[in-house]
């Protein structure tokens, strides 16, 4: 049995939105951690946390763009560009999320 492409698009919207929410919470946690460091903390350490938080917006933006492309494709299913954006964008954004998470856990 073949799954309709619209059902896959809806699943991609849910999955990408969920990952984006997790990323947003995680980035906010890192920013909060940087803000809670004592004033005696060296600038190098604070910049490390800030850099990590800023880098988190790259996979977050990728997930949001994937959601947008899949959602817009539901209204324009004839668009090959939108189909390609969410079809290939989701695995790429997911890989970006996994690489970011591994990088953060490695550094922190």
N, C-alpha and C positions, 0 to 999 in steps of 0.2 A: 504494500500500500504506500502510495506516494503522499508526502505531506505537502499541503498547499503552501506556496511561497508566502502568502499573506500571513499564515500562521507562524512561519519562521520569522518574518519581519516583526510580528508582535512579540515573539520570544526574545528576539534581539533587543527590542526596545526595553523590555523588562530587565534583561540581563545587564545591558549597558547602563541603564539607569541605576540599578542596584550597585554595580561596581563604582559608578560615579559617586554615589552616596557614601560608600565605604571610603573612597579616596578623599572626599571632602572632610569627613570626620577625622581621618588619619592626618591629613594636612593641618587641620585645626589643632589636633593634639600636638603636633610637632611645633607649631607656632606658639601654643600655650606653654610648651616646655621651654622654649627659648625665652619667653617673657618671664617665666618664673625663676630663671637662673639668678643667683645673687649678683649684686653690682660688682663684686670682686672677680667675677668670671672674666677670663681674658676675651678680648674681642674676637680672636680666632675661633673660639668655641661657639660663641654666639653667631658668628657668620656661617659656621658649619650648619647649624640648625636652620638658619634663614635660607641658606642655599638648598638644603634638603626640602624645605617647605615649598620654595618657589619651583623646584623641579617637579613637585607633585602636581602642579597645574598642567603639565604637558600631557600625562596620561588622562587626567580629568577632562581636559579639553577634547582629547581624542574620543573618549566615551560619550561626551555630550554631542559631538558632531555625528557620531554613529547613531545616537538616538534621533537626532534631527533628520538625518538622511533616511532612516527607516520609516520614521513617522511621515515625512513628506512623500516618500515613495508610495505609501498607502493611498494617497490622494492622486498620485500620478504613476500608476503601475506600468505605464508604457515607457517610462524614463530609464534607459539603460545606464545612464550615469549615476542616478540615485541608487539603483540596484547594485551597481558595482561598489559604490561608496560604503553601503552598509554590509554588503556580502563579504567584501574583503577588509573593510575597515574594522569590523568587530574582532576578528582574530588578531589583527595587528594591534588594536587598542588593548586587547586582553594580554597580549605578549608584553606590551609596554607597561601595563599594570603589574604583571609578574616580575619584570625586570626592575621596576621601581621599588617594589616591595622587597625584593632580594637585596637591592642596593642599600636601602634604608636599614634593613636588619643587619647587614654586613658592617655598615658604618657606625650605627648606634650600638 
